[in-house]
């Protein structure tokens, strides 16, 4: 039995526009696939090694004239106190500064500036290399008036936050002894020496103190939390 055929073979022209549209649409999805589909994870840039930002050391220098030098500007004590308060409100107070003072600056004024900075949570660093104190238990201290001398790992000596030579240190210690003589009490030197300073350099420093008229030396240290 034969069925009648109504279908006729298409012999006309084929329009390519729909096919081209579908092709470009697929191409568009392939190119934009990463922007349309979000893959969970953390993006890691494996490009070149970034250059570390240049850190500018912030220095607070107390001048003999009674002014304070900070970031290229001179302040009086009250102006510097106001500047720190304004920075504290903005959250821009530096966490650490290099603290130094000009030779001949009055020690009480230097102490006032130090306490002002410490009160704002600013750590003070002396100019020179890093110094690590030894650990020990107990620090009896001394009832006498004290002068502080620091010595870093390189053997550099610091007095009143200033790098000094042996000759200059002797002169300053002798002057401190002379000024303390009217009190009738001896003068004690507190030595802040790095834990790895050779013993010979410490004995040399103690000899300078003895010649300057200081009879008692106390060694500063960090508290030993584990006994």
C-alpha positions as CSV (number, residue, x, y, z in Angstrom):
1,X,0.0,0.0,0.0
2,X,1.5,3.4,-0.9
3,X,0.8,6.5,1.0
4,X,0.5,9.8,-0.9
5,X,3.5,12.2,-0.4
6,X,2.6,15.8,0.3
7,X,6.2,16.9,1.3
8,X,8.1,18.7,-1.3
9,X,11.9,19.1,-1.5
10,X,12.9,22.6,-0.6
11,X,14.9,24.1,-3.4
12,X,14.8,27.8,-2.3
13,X,17.6,30.0,-0.9
14,X,18.8,29.5,2.8
15,X,19.0,32.7,4.9
16,X,22.3,32.7,6.8
17,X,21.4,35.5,9.2
18,X,19.9,33.3,11.9
19,X,22.9,30.9,11.8
20,X,25.3,33.8,12.1
21,X,23.3,35.2,15.0
22,X,23.5,32.0,16.9
23,X,27.2,31.7,16.2
24,X,28.0,35.1,17.5
25,X,25.8,34.6,20.5
26,X,27.7,31.4,21.4
27,X,31.0,33.2,20.9
28,X,29.9,36.0,23.1
29,X,29.0,33.6,25.9
30,X,32.4,31.9,25.6
31,X,34.2,35.1,25.9
32,X,32.2,36.4,28.8
33,X,32.0,33.2,30.7
34,X,34.3,34.2,33.6
35,X,32.3,37.4,34.2
36,X,28.9,35.7,34.3
37,X,29.9,32.8,36.5
38,X,31.4,33.4,39.9
39,X,33.7,30.6,41.1
40,X,34.2,30.6,44.9
41,X,37.7,31.2,46.2
42,X,40.3,33.9,46.8
43,X,42.0,35.6,44.0
44,X,45.8,35.3,44.1
45,X,48.0,37.5,41.9
46,X,51.1,35.6,40.8
47,X,52.6,38.5,39.0
48,X,55.9,40.1,39.8
49,X,57.2,40.7,43.3
50,X,55.7,44.0,44.6
51,X,58.2,46.7,45.6
52,X,58.1,47.3,49.4
53,X,57.0,50.8,50.3
54,X,59.7,53.2,51.4
55,X,59.5,53.8,55.1
56,X,60.5,57.2,56.3
57,X,61.9,57.2,59.8
58,X,60.1,59.7,62.1
59,X,62.4,61.5,64.4
60,X,61.6,63.6,67.4
61,X,64.6,65.8,68.4
62,X,64.6,68.0,71.4
63,X,66.7,71.1,70.7
64,X,68.8,73.1,73.2
65,X,66.7,76.2,72.5
66,X,63.6,74.5,74.1
67,X,61.8,73.7,70.9
68,X,61.0,70.2,69.5
69,X,61.7,69.2,65.9
70,X,59.2,66.8,64.4
71,X,58.7,66.0,60.7
72,X,60.4,69.1,59.5
73,X,58.6,71.6,61.8
74,X,59.6,73.2,65.1
75,X,57.1,73.1,68.0
76,X,57.1,74.5,71.5
77,X,56.1,72.0,74.2
78,X,52.5,73.1,74.2
79,X,52.3,73.1,70.4
80,X,53.8,69.6,70.3
81,X,51.3,68.4,72.9
82,X,48.4,69.9,70.9
83,X,49.8,68.2,67.7
84,X,49.9,64.8,69.4
85,X,46.4,65.2,70.7
86,X,45.1,66.1,67.2
87,X,46.9,63.1,65.7
88,X,45.5,60.9,68.4
89,X,41.9,61.9,67.4
90,X,42.7,61.2,63.8
91,X,44.5,58.0,64.6
92,X,47.8,59.1,62.9
93,X,50.1,59.1,66.0
94,X,53.2,57.2,65.0
95,X,53.7,53.9,66.8
96,X,57.5,54.4,67.2
97,X,59.9,57.3,66.7
98,X,63.6,57.8,66.9
99,X,64.1,60.0,69.9
100,X,67.2,62.2,70.3
101,X,68.2,65.5,71.8
102,X,70.7,68.1,71.1
103,X,73.8,68.1,73.4
104,X,73.3,70.6,76.3
105,X,69.5,70.3,76.4
106,X,68.2,70.4,80.0
107,X,67.4,66.9,81.2
108,X,64.1,67.8,82.9
109,X,62.8,69.1,79.6
110,X,63.9,66.0,77.8
111,X,62.1,63.8,80.4
112,X,58.9,65.9,79.9
113,X,59.0,65.2,76.1
114,X,59.7,61.5,76.7
115,X,56.8,61.2,79.1
116,X,54.5,63.0,76.7
117,X,55.3,60.6,73.9
118,X,55.0,57.5,76.1
119,X,51.7,58.8,77.4
120,X,50.4,58.7,73.8
121,X,51.6,55.1,73.3
122,X,54.6,56.0,71.2
123,X,57.6,53.7,71.6
124,X,61.0,55.5,71.7
125,X,64.0,54.2,69.9
126,X,67.5,55.5,70.3
127,X,69.5,56.2,67.2
128,X,71.8,53.3,66.4
129,X,71.4,49.5,66.2
130,X,68.8,47.4,67.9
131,X,69.5,46.6,71.6
132,X,68.2,43.5,73.4
133,X,68.7,43.5,77.2
134,X,69.4,40.3,79.0
135,X,66.8,38.5,81.1
136,X,67.0,38.3,84.9
137,X,64.8,38.1,88.0
138,X,64.4,41.1,90.2
139,X,65.8,44.6,89.9
140,X,66.5,46.2,93.3
141,X,67.2,49.6,91.8
142,X,69.1,52.3,93.7
143,X,67.9,55.2,95.9
144,X,70.7,57.4,94.4
145,X,70.3,59.7,91.5
146,X,70.9,57.8,88.3
147,X,72.4,58.5,84.9
148,X,71.7,56.1,82.0
149,X,74.3,54.9,79.5
150,X,73.3,52.5,76.7
151,X,75.5,50.3,74.6
152,X,74.3,48.4,71.5
153,X,75.7,45.3,70.0
154,X,78.2,47.3,67.9
155,X,79.7,48.8,71.0
156,X,78.3,52.2,70.4
157,X,77.6,54.3,73.5
158,X,74.7,56.6,74.0
159,X,74.2,59.2,76.7
160,X,70.9,61.2,76.9
161,X,69.8,59.6,73.6
162,X,73.0,60.9,71.9
163,X,75.8,58.8,70.4
164,X,79.0,59.8,72.2
165,X,82.7,58.9,72.0
166,X,84.6,57.6,75.1
167,X,86.1,61.0,75.7
168,X,82.8,62.9,75.4
169,X,81.1,60.3,77.7
170,X,83.8,60.8,80.3
171,X,83.2,64.5,80.2
172,X,79.5,64.2,80.5
173,X,79.7,61.7,83.4
174,X,82.2,63.9,85.2
175,X,79.9,66.9,84.8
176,X,77.0,64.9,86.1
177,X,79.1,63.9,89.2
178,X,80.0,67.5,89.8
179,X,76.4,68.7,89.6
180,X,75.3,65.9,91.9
181,X,78.0,66.6,94.6
182,X,75.9,69.2,96.5
183,X,73.2,66.6,97.2
184,X,75.7,64.6,99.3
185,X,74.6,61.2,97.8
186,X,76.6,59.2,95.3
187,X,75.7,58.9,91.7
188,X,74.7,55.6,90.1
189,X,75.1,54.7,86.5
190,X,72.5,52.4,85.0
191,X,74.0,50.5,82.1
192,X,71.6,49.3,79.4
193,X,73.9,46.9,77.4
194,X,72.9,44.5,74.7
195,X,73.0,40.9,76.0
196,X,75.6,40.0,73.4
197,X,78.1,42.8,74.1
198,X,81.5,41.4,74.8
199,X,82.6,41.5,78.4
200,X,85.7,43.5,77.6
201,X,83.6,46.4,76.3
202,X,81.5,46.5,79.4
203,X,84.6,46.6,81.7
204,X,86.0,49.4,79.5
205,X,82.8,51.4,80.0
206,X,82.8,50.7,83.8
207,X,86.4,52.0,83.8
208,X,85.3,55.3,82.2
209,X,82.6,55.6,84.8
210,X,85.1,55.0,87.6
211,X,87.5,57.6,86.3
212,X,84.6,60.1,86.1
213,X,83.8,59.6,89.8
214,X,81.0,57.0,89.7
215,X,81.4,54.2,92.2
216,X,78.2,52.3,91.6
217,X,77.0,50.7,88.3
218,X,73.6,48.9,87.9
219,X,72.9,46.6,85.0
220,X,69.5,47.0,83.4
221,X,67.6,43.9,82.2
222,X,64.3,42.5,81.1
223,X,62.1,40.7,83.6
224,X,62.4,36.9,83.4
225,X,58.7,35.7,83.2
226,X,59.7,32.0,83.3
227,X,61.5,30.9,86.5
